[in-house]
Amino acid sequence: QLQLVESGGGLVQPGGSLRLSCAPSKFNLSYYAVGWFRQAPGKEREGVSCLSVGDGGTSYTDSVKGRFTISRDNAKNTVHLEMNSLEPEDTAVYYCAAAWIRFCVLGDGREYTYWGQGTQVTVSS
């Protein structure tokens, strides 16, 4: 079964940083668009950032622009989400997802086929 595994979540103070990683179990992630989504308690799932195949570009939701950076490490078959200047509003379970499409899409995630189990990010003093 194809799946993704996230890592890197944790507890951080406001203004701090975390780096999330997403690695697939049995496929080459470089051929897939990859998205990071999050869901806070009582809220709907939200697209945070996504990365298209090759040089197709990136996309970010407005609330994280300038603070989060998504990137690929093809040598390690991994996608990272670097999160800086974290705010309490960033607290959520973060999921990575992969889609067999060239240009990534942010939204509710319906385009994405493969999902990870999620990693908790808590921003609190």
C-alpha positions in Angstrom: 0.0 0.0 0.0 1.3 3.4 -1.0 1.5 5.9 1.8 3.3 8.9 3.1 5.0 9.5 6.5 5.3 12.9 8.1 7.8 13.9 10.8 9.0 17.0 12.5 6.0 18.2 14.5 6.1 19.3 18.1 5.6 22.0 20.6 7.2 25.4 19.9 6.9 28.9 21.4 5.4 31.7 19.3 8.0 33.1 17.0 9.8 29.7 16.8 10.4 27.4 13.9 9.8 23.8 12.9 10.6 21.8 9.8 8.2 19.1 8.7 9.2 16.3 6.4 7.2 14.0 4.2 8.5 10.8 2.7 6.7 8.2 0.7 6.8 4.5 1.4 7.0 2.9 -2.0 7.0 5.5 -4.8 9.0 8.3 -6.3 7.6 11.6 -4.9 9.3 13.7 -7.6 6.6 12.6 -10.1 3.8 13.9 -7.9 2.4 17.2 -6.9 2.7 17.4 -3.1 0.6 19.4 -0.7 0.6 20.2 3.0 -2.7 20.6 4.7 -3.7 21.3 8.3 -6.7 20.8 10.5 -7.3 22.5 13.8 -9.9 21.3 16.3 -13.4 22.3 15.2 -12.2 23.6 11.9 -12.2 22.3 8.3 -9.1 21.0 6.6 -7.1 23.8 5.0 -4.5 23.8 2.3 -1.3 25.4 3.5 1.2 25.0 0.7 1.8 22.9 -2.3 4.6 22.1 -4.8 4.1 21.2 -8.4 6.2 18.7 -10.4 9.5 19.9 -11.7 9.6 23.6 -12.1 5.9 24.0 -11.9 6.0 26.3 -8.9 4.6 26.6 -5.5 1.5 28.0 -3.8 0.8 29.2 -0.3 -2.3 30.2 1.6 -2.3 33.9 2.5 -1.8 33.4 6.2 1.6 31.6 5.8 3.1 33.6 2.9 6.5 34.9 3.9 6.7 32.5 6.8 6.5 29.0 5.4 8.6 27.5 2.6 7.9 24.2 0.8 10.8 22.4 -1.0 11.8 19.1 -2.5 14.9 17.0 -1.8 14.8 14.6 -4.7 18.0 12.9 -3.6 16.2 11.9 -0.4 12.8 11.5 -2.0 11.4 13.9 0.5 9.4 17.1 0.7 9.9 19.6 3.5 7.8 22.4 4.9 10.0 25.0 6.7 7.8 27.0 9.1 9.2 30.2 10.7 7.7 32.9 12.9 5.1 30.4 14.1 1.9 31.8 15.6 -0.6 30.1 18.0 -3.1 30.1 15.0 -0.8 27.7 13.2 -1.6 25.0 15.8 -3.1 22.0 14.0 -2.4 18.5 12.8 -0.4 18.8 9.6 -0.8 16.3 6.8 1.1 15.8 3.6 -0.5 14.5 0.5 0.5 13.5 -3.1 -1.4 13.8 -6.3 -0.7 12.4 -9.8 -1.0 15.8 -11.4 1.7 18.3 -12.6 0.4 21.5 -11.2 -0.5 21.4 -7.5 -3.8 22.7 -6.2 -4.6 24.2 -2.7 -8.1 23.7 -1.4 -9.8 20.9 0.5 -7.5 18.3 -0.8 -9.9 16.3 -2.9 -7.4 16.1 -5.8 -4.9 14.2 -3.6 -4.8 10.5 -3.5 -2.1 9.5 -1.0 -2.1 10.9 2.5 0.1 10.7 5.6 -1.1 10.0 9.1 -0.5 13.6 10.3 1.9 15.2 12.7 0.8 17.6 15.5 2.2 21.1 15.6 1.4 23.1 18.7 2.5 26.8 19.1 2.1 27.9 22.7 4.0 29.7 25.4 
